[in-house]
Amino acid sequence: MLDRHPPLHPSSGTATTPEPPPANPTPPDDPTSGVTRSELQRHPSPAKGWLTVQTVVEIPRHKESGRHSHPGVEVGYIVRGDVLMEFDDGPAQRLRTGDPFFIPSGVIHNARNVGTVTTMMLSTYVIDETKPLVTKY
């Protein structure tokens, strides 16, 4: 079960609310339509100038995240579903329920749901605090 409650101790950081919906929602025929990224927690990293952010990403059947990158590493786990993780600079990886994954800083990638259920991924990022979590391409 996911704990979506703010931390109990103020010194451990503060919970943040998910990003507001885009001004122009994606049309239903868009391959990224229905994809959500919900931020669970955000805390300062032990390394100055860096943040640790944890999210749950859900990708409906036959949809994809869209090509994007992060300003730091992504360490993830497939909670449910089947994903083809596509990379601009290398071969794709097939990931299934229970598989871990690692994406280096700045690597452009796309998570495509190739299964029969909505995919759920738990991802933790260590990112440059001066940059946005996601850059879309």
C-alpha positions as CSV (number, residue, x, y, z in Angstrom):
1,M,0.0,0.0,0.0
2,L,1.3,3.4,-0.9
3,D,1.5,6.1,1.9
4,R,0.4,9.3,0.3
5,H,0.6,11.3,3.6
6,P,3.0,14.1,4.4
7,P,6.0,13.2,6.5
8,L,5.4,13.2,10.3
9,H,8.5,15.1,11.1
10,P,8.9,18.7,9.7
11,S,12.7,18.2,9.6
12,S,12.3,15.4,7.1
13,G,11.0,17.8,4.4
14,T,7.5,18.7,3.3
15,A,5.1,16.9,1.1
16,T,4.1,18.5,-2.2
17,T,1.0,18.4,-4.2
18,P,1.0,16.9,-7.7
19,E,1.6,19.2,-10.7
20,P,-1.6,20.9,-11.9
21,P,-3.1,19.6,-15.1
22,P,-1.7,21.1,-18.3
23,A,-3.5,24.2,-19.7
24,N,-4.2,22.2,-22.9
25,P,-5.1,18.6,-22.0
26,T,-3.9,15.9,-24.4
27,P,-6.5,14.7,-26.8
28,P,-7.7,11.1,-26.3
29,D,-5.9,9.9,-29.5
30,D,-2.6,11.3,-28.2
31,P,-0.2,8.4,-27.3
32,T,0.5,10.1,-23.9
33,S,-3.2,10.7,-23.0
34,G,-4.1,9.4,-19.6
35,V,-0.5,9.1,-18.4
36,T,0.0,10.4,-14.8
37,R,3.0,11.1,-12.6
38,S,2.1,11.6,-9.0
39,E,4.8,12.9,-6.7
40,L,4.8,11.0,-3.4
41,Q,7.7,12.8,-1.6
42,R,10.5,15.4,-2.2
43,H,13.4,15.9,0.1
44,P,16.8,17.6,0.1
45,S,19.5,15.1,-0.9
46,P,22.6,14.7,1.3
47,A,24.6,16.2,-1.6
48,K,24.2,20.0,-1.7
49,G,22.2,21.3,-4.7
50,W,20.4,18.0,-5.3
51,L,16.9,16.7,-4.5
52,T,15.5,13.3,-4.0
53,V,12.0,12.9,-5.5
54,Q,9.8,9.8,-5.5
55,T,6.8,9.4,-7.9
56,V,4.3,6.8,-9.1
57,V,3.8,6.8,-12.8
58,E,0.7,5.2,-14.4
59,I,0.5,4.4,-18.1
60,P,-2.8,3.1,-19.5
61,R,-2.8,0.2,-22.0
62,H,-1.5,1.1,-25.4
63,K,-0.2,4.5,-24.2
64,E,3.4,5.8,-23.5
65,S,5.1,8.4,-21.4
66,G,6.5,10.3,-24.4
67,R,10.2,11.0,-25.0
68,H,11.7,12.8,-22.0
69,S,14.7,13.0,-19.7
70,H,15.5,13.9,-16.1
71,P,18.3,16.1,-14.7
72,G,19.7,13.2,-12.6
73,V,19.4,9.5,-12.2
74,E,16.2,7.5,-12.1
75,V,16.0,4.3,-10.1
76,G,12.7,2.5,-10.7
77,Y,10.6,-0.6,-10.1
78,I,7.7,-2.0,-12.2
79,V,4.9,-2.4,-9.6
80,R,2.4,-3.7,-12.2
81,G,2.4,-4.2,-16.0
82,D,4.7,-4.6,-18.9
83,V,6.7,-1.8,-20.4
84,L,9.0,-1.4,-23.3
85,M,11.6,1.2,-22.2
86,E,12.9,2.8,-25.3
87,F,16.1,4.8,-25.4
88,D,17.3,7.3,-28.0
89,D,20.9,6.1,-27.6
90,G,20.5,2.3,-27.2
91,P,18.4,-0.8,-27.4
92,A,15.0,-1.0,-25.8
93,Q,14.5,-3.0,-22.6
94,R,11.4,-5.1,-21.9
95,L,10.4,-4.7,-18.3
96,R,7.7,-6.7,-16.4
97,T,6.1,-6.7,-13.0
98,G,8.8,-6.9,-10.4
99,D,11.6,-5.7,-12.6
100,P,13.9,-2.9,-11.4
101,F,15.4,-0.4,-13.8
102,F,18.0,2.4,-13.9
103,I,18.2,5.4,-16.2
104,P,21.3,7.6,-16.2
105,S,21.0,11.4,-16.0
106,G,20.0,13.2,-19.2
107,V,19.2,10.0,-21.1
108,I,16.2,10.5,-23.4
109,H,13.7,7.6,-23.0
110,N,10.1,6.6,-23.5
111,A,8.1,4.1,-21.5
112,R,5.6,2.3,-23.7
113,N,2.9,0.1,-22.1
114,V,2.9,-3.1,-24.1
115,G,0.8,-5.1,-21.6
116,T,-2.8,-5.7,-20.9
117,V,-3.3,-3.6,-17.7
118,T,-2.4,0.0,-16.7
119,T,1.3,-0.1,-15.9
120,M,2.4,1.3,-12.5
121,M,6.0,2.3,-11.9
122,L,7.6,3.6,-8.7
123,S,10.5,5.9,-9.5
124,T,13.0,7.7,-7.3
125,Y,15.1,10.5,-8.8
126,V,18.2,12.3,-7.5
127,I,18.1,15.5,-9.5
128,D,19.6,19.0,-9.8
129,E,17.5,21.2,-7.6
130,T,17.6,24.1,-10.1
131,K,16.1,22.1,-13.0
132,P,12.6,20.7,-13.6
133,L,12.0,16.9,-12.9
134,V,11.0,16.3,-16.6
135,T,12.1,17.7,-19.9
136,K,9.9,16.6,-22.8
137,Y,11.1,16.2,-26.4
